[in-house]
Amino acid sequence: MRDLISRYWSSLSSGLLCSAPLFVLLGLGFFGPLALVVLYSIQPRGSFSPFGTPSLENYIDIIEQAFYLSFGWSLLLATISTAILLIVCYPLALSLKRHSGVMADILTLLVVAPLFVAENIRLQGWVLFFDKGGFLDGSLNYLFGFGPGSLVNNVPSIVFGMVYVYLPFMLFPVLLGLSNVPTDVREAALDLGASKWRIFRDIEIPLAMPGILIGSLLCFVISLGAFSEAKFLGKGVIVTIAQDIESAFTFGQNWPRGSALAVLLIILAGSAVFFAMRKIDLNKVLGTR
């Protein structure tokens, strides 16, 4: 009995020792900063120390000063961009699944290549393309004598930027979900007289749903914190919650308010993750079951 306990404790100690770097990394890189943000959020306004008299005045100020408008814009933009991404990426993922070879490799490369360039630089490139006097407006004026003027500084341009930036984060999870749809099942349904719409509704969507949910969740959560798209392509036409957080920490020098806004955004994103993960079977998606 003593030998059995000794072997068990030895294996447990080895496991804890091997996982220690992971715990240290999570503690320093995730839980530590998160705890610091929470501590700052309950300090008096204008405080630069996380260890003071706790207060909820920052959360009260957020309610009284109509920050719900920024949250509303962030939620709306995240919802619209996620829906558009799903509509765009599903047929693209289906095409990548059905057509292997050089064409699929080229499409994958075209999707992945922009990730090697900083997001701000890519968005600034679209500003130069769409702005008044930019490449598009200047070219049309030169060729036809008229142009569309500026196509930035509006909500559609912000949504376009979000769809462009986050497209890979939707495409590959959807492609992973579609890999769970066996080709022989689809062919059998066709042989039995099922229409393409019925195959799509009753076979493809249910089997691919885990990948669709993962891609939608990933894009929605990232879009909630979108900052650069509204800054470069919107240029102040609306204010997102990420911009309010940045302003509180920089221009306002009000770290507690910025931290309180960040905590509320984390709670909002965490709620979306919690409810979505209850619908996702990761073992099925990863093929481990």
C-alpha atoms as an extended CHARMM CRD file, in Angstrom:
* protein
*
       289  EXT
         1         1  MET       CA              0.0000000000        0.0000000000        0.0000000000  PROA      1               0.0000000000
         2         2  ARG       CA              2.8280000000        2.3370000000        0.8860000000  PROA      2               0.0000000000
         3         3  ASP       CA              4.5520000000        1.5740000000       -2.4450000000  PROA      3               0.0000000000
         4         4  LEU       CA              1.3230000000        2.3020000000       -4.3180000000  PROA      4               0.0000000000
         5         5  ILE       CA              0.9430000000        5.6870000000       -2.5950000000  PROA      5               0.0000000000
         6         6  SER       CA              4.6060000000        6.4600000000       -3.2510000000  PROA      6               0.0000000000
         7         7  ARG       CA              4.2690000000        5.6810000000       -6.9820000000  PROA      7               0.0000000000
         8         8  TYR       CA              1.0610000000        7.7420000000       -7.2140000000  PROA      8               0.0000000000
         9         9  TRP       CA              2.6490000000       10.7220000000       -5.4820000000  PROA      9               0.0000000000
        10        10  SER       CA              5.7350000000       10.4290000000       -7.6690000000  PROA      10              0.0000000000
        11        11  SER       CA              3.6740000000       10.4650000000      -10.8780000000  PROA      11              0.0000000000
        12        12  LEU       CA              1.5850000000       13.3630000000       -9.5610000000  PROA      12              0.0000000000
        13        13  SER       CA              4.6950000000       15.3560000000       -8.6600000000  PROA      13              0.0000000000
        14        14  SER       CA              6.1740000000       14.7040000000      -12.1010000000  PROA      14              0.0000000000
        15        15  GLY       CA              2.9590000000       15.9010000000      -13.7500000000  PROA      15              0.0000000000
        16        16  LEU       CA              2.8510000000       19.0650000000      -11.6490000000  PROA      16              0.0000000000
        17        17  LEU       CA              6.5230000000       19.7240000000      -12.3390000000  PROA      17              0.0000000000
        18        18  CYS       CA              6.0250000000       19.3630000000      -16.1070000000  PROA      18              0.0000000000
        19        19  SER       CA              2.9830000000       21.6640000000      -16.0720000000  PROA      19              0.0000000000
        20        20  ALA       CA              4.6810000000       24.2900000000      -13.8790000000  PROA      20              0.0000000000
        21        21  PRO       CA              5.9330000000       26.3900000000      -16.8540000000  PROA      21              0.0000000000
        22        22  LEU       CA              2.3670000000       26.5060000000      -18.2000000000  PROA      22              0.0000000000
        23        23  PHE       CA              1.0090000000       27.6780000000      -14.8470000000  PROA      23              0.0000000000
        24        24  VAL       CA              3.7200000000       30.3210000000      -14.6050000000  PROA      24              0.0000000000
        25        25  LEU       CA              2.9960000000       31.5210000000      -18.1400000000  PROA      25              0.0000000000
        26        26  LEU       CA             -0.7610000000       31.7170000000      -17.4910000000  PROA      26              0.0000000000
        27        27  GLY       CA             -0.1920000000       33.4540000000      -14.1910000000  PROA      27              0.0000000000
        28        28  LEU       CA              2.1870000000       36.0910000000      -15.5530000000  PROA      28              0.0000000000
        29        29  GLY       CA              0.6370000000       36.5420000000      -18.9750000000  PROA      29              0.0000000000
        30        30  PHE       CA             -3.0980000000       36.2210000000      -18.2920000000  PROA      30              0.0000000000
        31        31  PHE       CA             -4.3120000000       36.0650000000      -14.6980000000  PROA      31              0.0000000000
        32        32  GLY       CA             -1.8030000000       38.6240000000      -13.4080000000  PROA      32              0.0000000000
        33        33  PRO       CA             -2.7380000000       41.4320000000      -15.8330000000  PROA      33              0.0000000000
        34        34  LEU       CA             -6.4290000000       40.5310000000      -15.5160000000  PROA      34              0.0000000000
        35        35  ALA       CA             -6.2840000000       40.8140000000      -11.7220000000  PROA      35              0.0000000000
        36        36  LEU       CA             -4.4500000000       44.1350000000      -12.0500000000  PROA      36              0.0000000000
        37        37  VAL       CA             -7.1560000000       45.5170000000      -14.3580000000  PROA      37              0.0000000000
        38        38  VAL       CA             -9.8830000000       44.4150000000      -11.9350000000  PROA      38              0.0000000000
        39        39  LEU       CA             -8.0450000000       46.0670000000       -9.0200000000  PROA      39              0.0000000000
        40        40  TYR       CA             -7.6390000000       49.3250000000      -10.9360000000  PROA      40              0.0000000000
        41        41  SER       CA            -11.3340000000       49.3180000000      -11.8860000000  PROA      41              0.0000000000
        42        42  ILE       CA            -12.4270000000       49.6230000000       -8.2450000000  PROA      42              0.0000000000
        43        43  GLN       CA            -10.0770000000       52.4990000000       -7.3730000000  PROA      43              0.0000000000
        44        44  PRO       CA            -11.1940000000       56.1510000000       -7.1430000000  PROA      44              0.0000000000
        45        45  ARG       CA            -11.1610000000       58.0580000000      -10.4250000000  PROA      45              0.0000000000
        46        46  GLY       CA             -7.7690000000       59.4210000000      -11.4020000000  PROA      46              0.0000000000
        47        47  SER       CA             -5.8680000000       57.0010000000       -9.1570000000  PROA      47              0.0000000000
        48        48  PHE       CA             -2.5960000000       55.5510000000      -10.4360000000  PROA      48              0.0000000000
        49        49  SER       CA             -2.2660000000       52.8760000000       -7.7570000000  PROA      49              0.0000000000
        50        50  PRO       CA             -4.1950000000       49.5780000000       -7.7540000000  PROA      50              0.0000000000
        51        51  PHE       CA             -4.0620000000       49.4340000000       -3.9290000000  PROA      51              0.0000000000
        52        52  GLY       CA             -6.3800000000       52.0680000000       -2.5640000000  PROA      52              0.0000000000
        53        53  THR       CA             -9.8270000000       52.3790000000       -1.0640000000  PROA      53              0.0000000000
        54        54  PRO       CA            -12.2060000000       50.2460000000       -3.1510000000  PROA      54              0.0000000000
        55        55  SER       CA            -14.9950000000       52.1530000000       -4.8870000000  PROA      55              0.0000000000
        56        56  LEU       CA            -17.6350000000       51.4610000000       -7.5380000000  PROA      56              0.0000000000
        57        57  GLU       CA            -17.7420000000       55.0590000000       -8.7330000000  PROA      57              0.0000000000
        58        58  ASN       CA            -16.1820000000       54.1930000000      -12.0950000000  PROA      58              0.0000000000
        59        59  TYR       CA            -18.9700000000       51.7470000000      -12.9020000000  PROA      59              0.0000000000
        60        60  ILE       CA            -21.5460000000       54.3160000000      -11.7900000000  PROA      60              0.0000000000
        61        61  ASP       CA            -19.9090000000       56.9410000000      -14.0320000000  PROA      61              0.0000000000
        62        62  ILE       CA            -20.0380000000       54.5430000000      -16.9810000000  PROA      62              0.0000000000
        63        63  ILE       CA            -23.8060000000       54.1620000000      -16.5470000000  PROA      63              0.0000000000
        64        64  GLU       CA            -24.4270000000       57.8750000000      -16.0060000000  PROA      64              0.0000000000
        65        65  GLN       CA            -22.2520000000       59.0960000000      -18.9070000000  PROA      65              0.0000000000
        66        66  ALA       CA            -23.9240000000       57.0120000000      -21.6320000000  PROA      66              0.0000000000
        67        67  PHE       CA            -21.0160000000       54.7160000000      -22.4290000000  PROA      67              0.0000000000
        68        68  TYR       CA            -23.7050000000       52.2290000000      -23.4680000000  PROA      68              0.0000000000
        69        69  LEU       CA            -23.6070000000       53.9360000000      -26.8820000000  PROA      69              0.0000000000
        70        70  SER       CA            -20.0160000000       52.7730000000      -27.3850000000  PROA      70              0.0000000000
        71        71  PHE       CA            -20.9290000000       49.2730000000      -26.2170000000  PROA      71              0.0000000000
        72        72  GLY       CA            -23.9110000000       49.3320000000      -28.5810000000  PROA      72              0.0000000000
        73        73  TRP       CA            -21.7850000000       50.3190000000      -31.5760000000  PROA      73              0.0000000000
        74        74  SER       CA            -19.2120000000       47.6320000000      -30.7610000000  PROA      74              0.0000000000
        75        75  LEU       CA            -21.9300000000       44.9880000000      -30.4290000000  PROA      75              0.0000000000
        76        76  LEU       CA            -23.6060000000       46.0900000000      -33.6580000000  PROA      76              0.0000000000
        77        77  LEU       CA            -20.3640000000       46.1500000000      -35.6510000000  PROA      77              0.0000000000
        78        78  ALA       CA            -19.3130000000       42.7700000000      -34.2550000000  PROA      78              0.0000000000
        79        79  THR       CA            -22.6730000000       41.2070000000      -35.1180000000  PROA      79              0.0000000000
        80        80  ILE       CA            -22.8250000000       42.6190000000      -38.6540000000  PROA      80              0.0000000000
        81        81  SER       CA            -19.2020000000       41.7860000000      -39.4880000000  PROA      81              0.0000000000
        82        82  THR       CA            -19.5480000000       38.2430000000      -38.1200000000  PROA      82              0.0000000000
        83        83  ALA       CA            -22.6950000000       37.6390000000      -40.1950000000  PROA      83              0.0000000000
        84        84  ILE       CA            -21.0170000000       38.9510000000      -43.3670000000  PROA      84              0.0000000000
        85        85  LEU       CA            -17.8960000000       36.8920000000      -42.6740000000  PROA      85              0.0000000000
        86        86  LEU       CA            -19.9740000000       33.7360000000      -42.3710000000  PROA      86              0.0000000000
        87        87  ILE       CA            -21.7970000000       34.4700000000      -45.6380000000  PROA      87              0.0000000000
        88        88  VAL       CA            -18.4930000000       35.1310000000      -47.4350000000  PROA      88              0.0000000000
        89        89  CYS       CA            -16.4090000000       32.3520000000      -45.8910000000  PROA      89              0.0000000000
        90        90  TYR       CA            -18.8450000000       29.4290000000      -46.1340000000  PROA      90              0.0000000000
        91        91  PRO       CA            -18.8180000000       29.1500000000      -49.9600000000  PROA      91              0.0000000000
        92        92  LEU       CA            -15.0860000000       29.9110000000      -50.0010000000  PROA      92              0.0000000000
        93        93  ALA       CA            -14.4050000000       27.1310000000      -47.4760000000  PROA      93              0.0000000000
        94        94  LEU       CA            -16.6480000000       24.7870000000      -49.4490000000  PROA      94              0.0000000000
        95        95  SER       CA            -14.6690000000       25.5560000000      -52.5880000000  PROA      95              0.0000000000
        96        96  LEU       CA            -11.3640000000       24.9050000000      -50.8040000000  PROA      96              0.0000000000
        97        97  LYS       CA            -12.6970000000       21.5760000000      -49.5040000000  PROA      97              0.0000000000
        98        98  ARG       CA            -13.9440000000       20.3400000000      -52.8690000000  PROA      98              0.0000000000
        99        99  HSD       CA            -11.0330000000       21.5510000000      -55.0130000000  PROA      99              0.0000000000
       100       100  SER       CA             -7.6200000000       20.4190000000      -53.8670000000  PROA      100             0.0000000000
       101       101  GLY       CA             -4.3750000000       21.0510000000      -55.6830000000  PROA      101             0.0000000000
       102       102  VAL       CA             -2.6960000000       24.1870000000      -56.9540000000  PROA      102             0.0000000000
       103       103  MET       CA             -5.8290000000       26.3680000000      -57.0050000000  PROA      103             0.0000000000
       104       104  ALA       CA             -6.6630000000       25.5870000000      -53.3740000000  PROA      104             0.0000000000
       105       105  ASP       CA             -3.0610000000       26.3140000000      -52.3830000000  PROA      105             0.0000000000
       106       106  ILE       CA             -3.1570000000       29.6560000000      -54.2040000000  PROA      106             0.0000000000
       107       107  LEU       CA             -6.4280000000       30.6500000000      -52.5100000000  PROA      107             0.0000000000
       108       108  THR       CA             -5.0550000000       29.6750000000      -49.1080000000  PROA      108             0.0000000000
       109       109  LEU       CA             -1.8920000000       31.6860000000      -49.7530000000  PROA      109             0.0000000000
       110       110  LEU       CA             -3.9250000000       34.7400000000      -50.7820000000  PROA      110             0.0000000000
       111       111  VAL       CA             -5.9130000000       34.5370000000      -47.5470000000  PROA      111             0.0000000000
       112       112  VAL       CA             -2.9170000000       33.9730000000      -45.2670000000  PROA      112             0.0000000000
       113       113  ALA       CA             -0.3750000000       36.3170000000      -46.9170000000  PROA      113             0.0000000000
       114       114  PRO       CA             -1.8760000000       39.6020000000      -45.5420000000  PROA      114             0.0000000000
       115       115  LEU       CA             -1.3640000000       38.3060000000      -41.9870000000  PROA      115             0.0000000000
       116       116  PHE       CA              2.3770000000       38.8200000000      -42.4460000000  PROA      116             0.0000000000
       117       117  VAL       CA              1.7790000000       42.5880000000      -42.6970000000  PROA      117             0.0000000000
       118       118  ALA       CA              0.7930000000       44.6620000000      -39.6550000000  PROA      118             0.0000000000
       119       119  GLU       CA             -2.9380000000       45.3550000000      -39.4010000000  PROA      119             0.0000000000
       120       120  ASN       CA             -2.5000000000       49.1500000000      -39.1740000000  PROA      120             0.0000000000
       121       121  ILE       CA             -0.4110000000       49.2080000000      -42.3420000000  PROA      121             0.0000000000
       122       122  ARG       CA             -3.0060000000       47.1660000000      -44.2520000000  PROA      122             0.0000000000
       123       123  LEU       CA             -5.8330000000       49.4160000000      -43.1030000000  PROA      123             0.0000000000
       124       124  GLN       CA             -3.8710000000       52.5430000000      -43.9500000000  PROA      124             0.0000000000
       125       125  GLY       CA             -3.4160000000       51.0910000000      -47.4320000000  PROA      125             0.0000000000
       126       126  TRP       CA             -7.2050000000       50.8320000000      -47.8190000000  PROA      126             0.0000000000
       127       127  VAL       CA             -7.5100000000       54.4520000000      -46.6660000000  PROA      127             0.0000000000
       128       128  LEU       CA             -5.1340000000       55.5130000000      -49.4410000000  PROA      128             0.0000000000
       129       129  PHE       CA             -7.1770000000       53.4250000000      -51.8740000000  PROA      129             0.0000000000
       130       130  PHE       CA            -10.6710000000       54.6460000000      -50.9070000000  PROA      130             0.0000000000
       131       131  ASP       CA            -10.0670000000       58.2150000000      -49.6800000000  PROA      131             0.0000000000
       132       132  LYS       CA            -10.7720000000       61.3350000000      -51.7220000000  PROA      132             0.0000000000
       133       133  GLY       CA             -7.9200000000       61.8440000000      -54.1470000000  PROA      133             0.0000000000
       134       134  GLY       CA             -6.7410000000       58.2970000000      -53.4670000000  PROA      134             0.0000000000
       135       135  PHE       CA             -6.0260000000       55.5460000000      -55.9690000000  PROA      135             0.0000000000
       136       136  LEU       CA             -9.6590000000       54.7280000000      -56.8010000000  PROA      136             0.0000000000
       137       137  ASP       CA            -10.9700000000       58.3080000000      -56.9070000000  PROA      137             0.0000000000
       138       138  GLY       CA             -7.9080000000       59.5980000000      -58.7360000000  PROA      138             0.0000000000
       139       139  SER       CA             -7.9730000000       56.8200000000      -61.3450000000  PROA      139             0.0000000000
       140       140  LEU       CA            -11.6860000000       57.3010000000      -62.1270000000  PROA      140             0.0000000000
       141       141  ASN       CA            -11.2260000000       61.0700000000      -62.3380000000  PROA      141             0.0000000000
       142       142  TYR       CA             -8.3470000000       60.6070000000      -64.7540000000  PROA      142             0.0000000000
       143       143  LEU       CA            -10.1670000000       58.0650000000      -66.9360000000  PROA      143             0.0000000000
       144       144  PHE       CA            -13.7560000000       59.3700000000      -66.8720000000  PROA      144             0.0000000000
       145       145  GLY       CA            -13.6060000000       62.8740000000      -65.4190000000  PROA      145             0.0000000000
       146       146  PHE       CA            -15.4820000000       62.0140000000      -62.2460000000  PROA      146             0.0000000000
       147       147  GLY       CA            -14.9650000000       59.9120000000      -59.1370000000  PROA      147             0.0000000000
       148       148  PRO       CA            -16.8310000000       58.7410000000      -56.0490000000  PROA      148             0.0000000000
       149       149  GLY       CA            -14.9260000000       61.0200000000      -53.7150000000  PROA      149             0.0000000000
       150       150  SER       CA            -14.1500000000       59.6500000000      -50.2710000000  PROA      150             0.0000000000
       151       151  LEU       CA            -15.5160000000       56.2030000000      -49.4580000000  PROA      151             0.0000000000
       152       152  VAL       CA            -14.1630000000       56.2070000000      -45.9030000000  PROA      152             0.0000000000
       153       153  ASN       CA            -15.3690000000       58.0510000000      -42.7700000000  PROA      153             0.0000000000
       154       154  ASN       CA            -18.5470000000       55.9650000000      -42.5660000000  PROA      154             0.0000000000
       155       155  VAL       CA            -19.8640000000       52.8200000000      -40.9080000000  PROA      155             0.0000000000
       156       156  PRO       CA            -19.8060000000       50.5970000000      -44.0580000000  PROA      156             0.0000000000
       157       157  SER       CA            -16.0880000000       51.2720000000      -44.4750000000  PROA      157             0.0000000000
       158       158  ILE       CA            -15.4970000000       50.1730000000      -40.8640000000  PROA      158             0.0000000000
       159       159  VAL       CA            -17.4500000000       46.9630000000      -41.4650000000  PROA      159             0.0000000000
       160       160  PHE       CA            -15.4530000000       46.3760000000      -44.6540000000  PROA      160             0.0000000000
       161       161  GLY       CA            -12.2000000000       46.7450000000      -42.7100000000  PROA      161             0.0000000000
       162       162  MET       CA            -13.3440000000       44.2920000000      -40.0430000000  PROA      162             0.0000000000
       163       163  VAL       CA            -14.4210000000       41.7230000000      -42.6380000000  PROA      163             0.0000000000
       164       164  TYR       CA            -11.1090000000       42.1090000000      -44.4620000000  PROA      164             0.0000000000
       165       165  VAL       CA             -8.9550000000       41.7870000000      -41.3240000000  PROA      165             0.0000000000
       166       166  TYR       CA            -10.8410000000       38.9190000000      -39.6640000000  PROA      166             0.0000000000
       167       167  LEU       CA            -11.6040000000       36.7980000000      -42.7360000000  PROA      167             0.0000000000
       168       168  PRO       CA             -8.9340000000       34.1210000000      -41.9980000000  PROA      168             0.0000000000
       169       169  PHE       CA            -10.2950000000       33.6960000000      -38.4670000000  PROA      169             0.0000000000
       170       170  MET       CA            -13.6660000000       32.6570000000      -39.8920000000  PROA      170             0.0000000000
       171       171  LEU       CA            -12.5000000000       30.7890000000      -42.9890000000  PROA      171             0.0000000000
       172       172  PHE       CA            -10.3170000000       28.1120000000      -41.4030000000  PROA      172             0.0000000000
       173       173  PRO       CA            -12.6880000000       27.0960000000      -38.5660000000  PROA      173             0.0000000000
       174       174  VAL       CA            -15.5080000000       26.7880000000      -41.1190000000  PROA      174             0.0000000000
       175       175  LEU       CA            -13.2020000000       24.7240000000      -43.3270000000  PROA      175             0.0000000000
       176       176  LEU       CA            -12.4400000000       22.5410000000      -40.3100000000  PROA      176             0.0000000000
       177       177  GLY       CA            -16.1730000000       22.1080000000      -39.6940000000  PROA      177             0.0000000000
       178       178  LEU       CA            -16.8300000000       21.1670000000      -43.3150000000  PROA      178             0.0000000000
       179       179  SER       CA            -14.1680000000       18.4790000000      -43.0590000000  PROA      179             0.0000000000
       180       180  ASN       CA            -16.6610000000       16.6510000000      -40.8010000000  PROA      180             0.0000000000
       181       181  VAL       CA            -19.0710000000       16.2980000000      -43.7270000000  PROA      181             0.0000000000
       182       182  PRO       CA            -18.2910000000       12.9600000000      -45.4460000000  PROA      182             0.0000000000
       183       183  THR       CA            -18.4200000000       13.0890000000      -49.2380000000  PROA      183             0.0000000000
       184       184  ASP       CA            -20.1140000000        9.6930000000      -49.4600000000  PROA      184             0.0000000000
       185       185  VAL       CA            -22.9870000000       10.8860000000      -47.2600000000  PROA      185             0.0000000000
       186       186  ARG       CA            -23.6330000000       13.7950000000      -49.5960000000  PROA      186             0.0000000000
       187       187  GLU       CA            -23.4440000000       11.5290000000      -52.6510000000  PROA      187             0.0000000000
       188       188  ALA       CA            -25.8120000000        9.0270000000      -51.0240000000  PROA      188             0.0000000000
       189       189  ALA       CA            -28.3220000000       11.7940000000      -50.3620000000  PROA      189             0.0000000000
       190       190  LEU       CA            -28.1110000000       12.8700000000      -54.0180000000  PROA      190             0.0000000000
       191       191  ASP       CA            -28.6790000000        9.2710000000      -55.1620000000  PROA      191             0.0000000000
       192       192  LEU       CA            -31.7760000000        9.0940000000      -52.9480000000  PROA      192             0.0000000000
       193       193  GLY       CA            -33.2250000000       12.1470000000      -54.6470000000  PROA      193             0.0000000000
       194       194  ALA       CA            -32.4970000000       14.8400000000      -52.0550000000  PROA      194             0.0000000000
       195       195  SER       CA            -32.2670000000       18.3690000000      -53.4100000000  PROA      195             0.0000000000
       196       196  LYS       CA            -29.1090000000       20.4400000000      -52.9630000000  PROA      196             0.0000000000
       197       197  TRP       CA            -30.9900000000       22.7420000000      -50.5820000000  PROA      197             0.0000000000
       198       198  ARG       CA            -32.0780000000       19.7960000000      -48.4170000000  PROA      198             0.0000000000
       199       199  ILE       CA            -28.5330000000       18.4050000000      -48.3550000000  PROA      199             0.0000000000
       200       200  PHE       CA            -27.2810000000       21.8370000000      -47.3200000000  PROA      200             0.0000000000
       201       201  ARG       CA            -29.9630000000       22.2130000000      -44.6140000000  PROA      201             0.0000000000
       202       202  ASP       CA            -30.1000000000       18.6920000000      -43.1890000000  PROA      202             0.0000000000
       203       203  ILE       CA            -26.5520000000       17.3650000000      -43.7190000000  PROA      203             0.0000000000
       204       204  GLU       CA            -23.9160000000       20.0380000000      -44.3090000000  PROA      204             0.0000000000
       205       205  ILE       CA            -25.0370000000       22.6650000000      -41.8020000000  PROA      205             0.0000000000
       206       206  PRO       CA            -25.5980000000       20.2790000000      -38.8300000000  PROA      206             0.0000000000
       207       207  LEU       CA            -22.2870000000       18.4640000000      -39.3660000000  PROA      207             0.0000000000
       208       208  ALA       CA            -20.3280000000       21.6720000000      -39.9780000000  PROA      208             0.0000000000
       209       209  MET       CA            -22.0310000000       23.5800000000      -37.1380000000  PROA      209             0.0000000000
       210       210  PRO       CA            -19.1880000000       23.1420000000      -34.5800000000  PROA      210             0.0000000000
       211       211  GLY       CA            -16.7020000000       24.7770000000      -36.9660000000  PROA      211             0.0000000000
       212       212  ILE       CA            -19.2040000000       27.5030000000      -37.8520000000  PROA      212             0.0000000000
       213       213  LEU       CA            -19.7790000000       28.2620000000      -34.1730000000  PROA      213             0.0000000000
       214       214  ILE       CA            -16.0450000000       28.3840000000      -33.4310000000  PROA      214             0.0000000000
       215       215  GLY       CA            -15.3860000000       30.7650000000      -36.3360000000  PROA      215             0.0000000000
       216       216  SER       CA            -18.3600000000       32.9630000000      -35.4560000000  PROA      216             0.0000000000
       217       217  LEU       CA            -17.3900000000       33.0810000000      -31.7980000000  PROA      217             0.0000000000
       218       218  LEU       CA            -13.7580000000       33.8730000000      -32.5770000000  PROA      218             0.0000000000
       219       219  CYS       CA            -14.6500000000       36.6830000000      -34.9890000000  PROA      219             0.0000000000
       220       220  PHE       CA            -17.3510000000       38.1020000000      -32.7160000000  PROA      220             0.0000000000
       221       221  VAL       CA            -15.0600000000       38.2840000000      -29.6890000000  PROA      221             0.0000000000
       222       222  ILE       CA            -12.1960000000       39.8360000000      -31.6730000000  PROA      222             0.0000000000
       223       223  SER       CA            -14.5820000000       42.3030000000      -33.3280000000  PROA      223             0.0000000000
       224       224  LEU       CA            -15.8780000000       43.4800000000      -29.9480000000  PROA      224             0.0000000000
       225       225  GLY       CA            -12.4410000000       44.9270000000      -29.2660000000  PROA      225             0.0000000000
       226       226  ALA       CA            -11.9220000000       46.3190000000      -32.7690000000  PROA      226             0.0000000000
       227       227  PHE       CA            -10.0010000000       49.5760000000      -32.5900000000  PROA      227             0.0000000000
       228       228  SER       CA             -7.9130000000       50.2090000000      -35.7020000000  PROA      228             0.0000000000
       229       229  GLU       CA            -10.8130000000       49.7900000000      -38.1500000000  PROA      229             0.0000000000
       230       230  ALA       CA            -12.8660000000       52.5390000000      -36.4960000000  PROA      230             0.0000000000
       231       231  LYS       CA             -9.8120000000       54.7540000000      -36.0760000000  PROA      231             0.0000000000
       232       232  PHE       CA             -8.4450000000       54.5700000000      -39.6220000000  PROA      232             0.0000000000
       233       233  LEU       CA            -11.5220000000       53.8960000000      -41.7610000000  PROA      233             0.0000000000
       234       234  GLY       CA            -14.1260000000       55.5880000000      -39.5400000000  PROA      234             0.0000000000
       235       235  LYS       CA            -12.0320000000       58.5860000000      -38.4870000000  PROA      235             0.0000000000
       236       236  GLY       CA            -14.3380000000       59.5250000000      -35.6390000000  PROA      236             0.0000000000
       237       237  VAL       CA            -17.6940000000       58.9480000000      -37.3150000000  PROA      237             0.0000000000
       238       238  ILE       CA            -18.5130000000       56.6100000000      -34.4080000000  PROA      238             0.0000000000
       239       239  VAL       CA            -16.7560000000       55.7170000000      -31.1590000000  PROA      239             0.0000000000
       240       240  THR       CA            -16.3260000000       52.0790000000      -30.1850000000  PROA      240             0.0000000000
       241       241  ILE       CA            -15.7120000000       50.8420000000      -26.6650000000  PROA      241             0.0000000000
       242       242  ALA       CA            -12.0770000000       50.0470000000      -27.5240000000  PROA      242             0.0000000000
       243       243  GLN       CA            -11.5630000000       53.7150000000      -28.4430000000  PROA      243             0.0000000000
       244       244  ASP       CA            -13.1200000000       54.8220000000      -25.1560000000  PROA      244             0.0000000000
       245       245  ILE       CA            -10.7540000000       52.5130000000      -23.2730000000  PROA      245             0.0000000000
       246       246  GLU       CA             -7.7570000000       53.8790000000      -25.1740000000  PROA      246             0.0000000000
       247       247  SER       CA             -8.8520000000       57.4630000000      -24.5270000000  PROA      247             0.0000000000
       248       248  ALA       CA             -9.3170000000       56.8220000000      -20.7990000000  PROA      248             0.0000000000
       249       249  PHE       CA             -5.8090000000       55.4040000000      -20.4560000000  PROA      249             0.0000000000
       250       250  THR       CA             -4.0420000000       58.0130000000      -22.6160000000  PROA      250             0.0000000000
       251       251  PHE       CA             -5.6940000000       61.4090000000      -23.0790000000  PROA      251             0.0000000000
       252       252  GLY       CA             -7.9220000000       61.1650000000      -20.0080000000  PROA      252             0.0000000000
       253       253  GLN       CA             -5.2140000000       59.6830000000      -17.7440000000  PROA      253             0.0000000000
       254       254  ASN       CA             -8.0450000000       57.9370000000      -15.9010000000  PROA      254             0.0000000000
       255       255  TRP       CA             -6.8020000000       54.3880000000      -15.4900000000  PROA      255             0.0000000000
       256       256  PRO       CA             -9.6200000000       53.2530000000      -13.1740000000  PROA      256             0.0000000000
       257       257  ARG       CA            -12.2930000000       54.2360000000      -15.7140000000  PROA      257             0.0000000000
       258       258  GLY       CA            -10.3920000000       52.5720000000      -18.5540000000  PROA      258             0.0000000000
       259       259  SER       CA            -10.0030000000       49.4530000000      -16.4220000000  PROA      259             0.0000000000
       260       260  ALA       CA            -13.7090000000       49.4210000000      -15.5520000000  PROA      260             0.0000000000
       261       261  LEU       CA            -14.6200000000       49.6670000000      -19.2450000000  PROA      261             0.0000000000
       262       262  ALA       CA            -12.1520000000       46.8470000000      -19.9980000000  PROA      262             0.0000000000
       263       263  VAL       CA            -13.6600000000       44.6570000000      -17.2600000000  PROA      263             0.0000000000
       264       264  LEU       CA            -17.1620000000       45.1480000000      -18.6660000000  PROA      264             0.0000000000
       265       265  LEU       CA            -15.9060000000       44.3170000000      -22.1680000000  PROA      265             0.0000000000
       266       266  ILE       CA            -14.2110000000       41.1610000000      -20.8410000000  PROA      266             0.0000000000
       267       267  ILE       CA            -17.4490000000       40.1330000000      -19.1080000000  PROA      267             0.0000000000
       268       268  LEU       CA            -19.3920000000       40.7050000000      -22.3360000000  PROA      268             0.0000000000
       269       269  ALA       CA            -16.9350000000       38.6720000000      -24.4150000000  PROA      269             0.0000000000
       270       270  GLY       CA            -16.6810000000       35.9940000000      -21.7370000000  PROA      270             0.0000000000
       271       271  SER       CA            -20.4600000000       35.6070000000      -21.6650000000  PROA      271             0.0000000000
       272       272  ALA       CA            -20.4950000000       35.0440000000      -25.4200000000  PROA      272             0.0000000000
       273       273  VAL       CA            -17.7390000000       32.4290000000      -25.0700000000  PROA      273             0.0000000000
       274       274  PHE       CA            -19.5270000000       30.6870000000      -22.1900000000  PROA      274             0.0000000000
       275       275  PHE       CA            -22.8440000000       30.2830000000      -23.9880000000  PROA      275             0.0000000000
       276       276  ALA       CA            -21.2350000000       29.3220000000      -27.3090000000  PROA      276             0.0000000000
       277       277  MET       CA            -18.9330000000       26.7040000000      -25.7900000000  PROA      277             0.0000000000
       278       278  ARG       CA            -21.9630000000       24.9350000000      -24.3480000000  PROA      278             0.0000000000
       279       279  LYS       CA            -23.0540000000       24.2810000000      -27.9460000000  PROA      279             0.0000000000
       280       280  ILE       CA            -19.6570000000       23.1690000000      -29.2740000000  PROA      280             0.0000000000
       281       281  ASP       CA            -18.3100000000       19.6270000000      -29.0530000000  PROA      281             0.0000000000
       282       282  LEU       CA            -14.5550000000       20.1840000000      -29.3510000000  PROA      282             0.0000000000
       283       283  ASN       CA            -13.8300000000       16.4490000000      -29.3870000000  PROA      283             0.0000000000
       284       284  LYS       CA            -16.0030000000       16.1070000000      -32.4700000000  PROA      284             0.0000000000
       285       285  VAL       CA            -14.4280000000       19.1170000000      -34.1780000000  PROA      285             0.0000000000
       286       286  LEU       CA            -10.8800000000       17.9110000000      -33.5150000000  PROA      286             0.0000000000
       287       287  GLY       CA            -11.7460000000       14.3670000000      -34.5400000000  PROA      287             0.0000000000
       288       288  THR       CA            -10.7800000000       12.8270000000      -31.1970000000  PROA      288             0.0000000000
       289       289  ARG       CA            -14.1310000000       11.1380000000      -30.8520000000  PROA      289             0.0000000000
